[in-house]
């Protein structure tokens, strides 16, 4: 091949990972402990991940319980949760912070499934196609290479992209299904 296939796949994999991460931020109305991993808390003047100062426990389909290890961090945990738009009610009992998610309306679900997910899918597919365009340009810029070799490389680049496009589509479809399941 006239291009580095491993490097190409790695770039596409990175974009796919970011897409999955972005979709995981979309609230489905159910408790998802994954969203708590990205929340940052100020602890003793240092920014730390929430999971470094508390144990995150799914406490039913619509509730998450946080067991704060050090009572000095309770206030900063509650503050960080309130800044993060979780769409949930936050309550505190001693060193336990409860996050109770409110159910999404049918309209909210449809809006996310019909507008937000397709917009994100299109955005990330565009990024993947830009990577393809860059690799095609690299192949085209090569001197003293036969047109047949170039054409085979273009076809391989497109074939790999198609594999990834199917993965993007499946991840989006799965998220829509999760969103529409009550």
N, C-alpha and C positions, 0 to 999 in steps of 0.2 A: 504494500500500500504506500501511497505517496503522502500519507499523513499519519500522525501518531494516534492510533485508535484508542489506546488506553487513556491518553490525555483528553481526547474528545469525550469519551464515556464519563470520565471523572467530572468534567465540566457540566455535562448534562445531569449527572447524578447529584451534583451540588445544587443545581437549579431545582431538581425534583424534590430534594430535601427541604429546601427553603419554601417550596410550594406546600408541602405537607405541613410544615411548621406554621405557615400562615393560615392554612385551613383549620389547624388545631385550635387556633385562637377564636374561631367562630363558635359562639355559644349555641348549644343545641337545646338548652333547657334542662339538661341533666347535669349532675355533678361530675366534673372532670378534673381529677387531681393534677393532670398534666399542665393545666394553666398556671398552677401555683409555682411551678419550677422556674418560671421566668420573672416572677415578682421579686423585686429588690427591696431590702429592708435596711435601715440604718441601725447598726448595732455597735455601740461604743464608738461612735464617730466614723465607722467604716461601713461601706455599702456591701451587703452580703445577700446571697440568695435566701429566700424565705425558708427553703428546706434545710438551710444550715442552722437556723435558730428554732425550728419547730418541726414536729412530726405531723405529716399531712395524712389524714385518714378519711376515706370515703365513709360517710355515716348515713347511708341510705341513698336512694336514687336522686334526691334533690338537696342533699346536705353534705358538707365537708366539715370535719372537726380538725382543728389545729391545736396540738399540745405544745405550748411554748415552754422551752426548757428553762429559760432564765426570765424571771418575772420582770426584770428591768427592760426586756424587749417587747413586752405586751403592747405598750402604747405605740411603739414604732411599727409593729406588725399591723395593728388595727388601722393606723394612718396609711400605711402602704396599700392595704386592701381597699380602703375607701378611695384612694387615688386611682386605683385600677378599676375601670368600669366593668365590674363582674356581672351586674344585673342581679345582685343578691343582697339580702339583708345580713348584716354582720352584728353578732352579739358576743358579749364576753362574760364568762363565769370563772373567776379565779384565773388560773393559767390556761384555760381552755377558751379558744375563740371559735365560734360556730359561724359558718357561712351557709345560709339557706338560700338556694337559688329559686327565683320566681319562674314559674313556667312561661314559656313563650306562647304568644297568641298564634293562631293559625296564620294571620296576616304577616307576622314577623317571620315565621318559618318560610312562607312562600316568598317573601321579599329576599331573604338570604339565599334560598335555593334558586330563585329565578334571576336575581340580579348580582348579588355579591360573589357567589361561587363562579358563575360564568365569567364575570369580570376578572377575577383572580386567575382563572384558568387561561383566559386569553392573554393576560399580562405575562404569565410565566411561559406559555407556549411561544410568545413573541421573543422572550429572552433566549429560549432554546433555539429558535430559528435564527437568531442573530449569531449564535455560536456556529450553527451550520454554515451560515453565510461566510463567516470568518475562515472556517476550514476550507470551504470551496475556493475562497480567494487565495489562500496559501497554495492550494494545489494548482490553481490557474497560473500563479506567479512563477512556478518552477520552470526553469529552462531545460531544453534538451530532453523533454519527456514526450513520449508518443501520445497522440490524442486518445488512443484506445486505453492506455494506462490512466490518463486523466479521467476519462469517462467511467472506468471501473471504480475509481476513487470517489467520484461524485455519487455514483450509485450506492456505494457502501456507506458513505456519509448520510445519504438520504435514508437508507435502510435502517441504520442505527437510530436516526432521529425518529423514524416511524415507530420503532419499538418503544422509545421513551414517550412519544405522544400518546400511545395506548395506555401507558402507565399513568400519565397525567389524567387522562380521561377517566380511568378506573378509580383513581383516588377521588376525583371530583364527584363521580357517580356515587361512590360509597358515602361520602360526606353528605350529599343531598339526601340519600336514603336514611342516614342516621338522623339528619335534621327533620325529616318528615315523619319519622317514627316517634309516636308519642309514648 
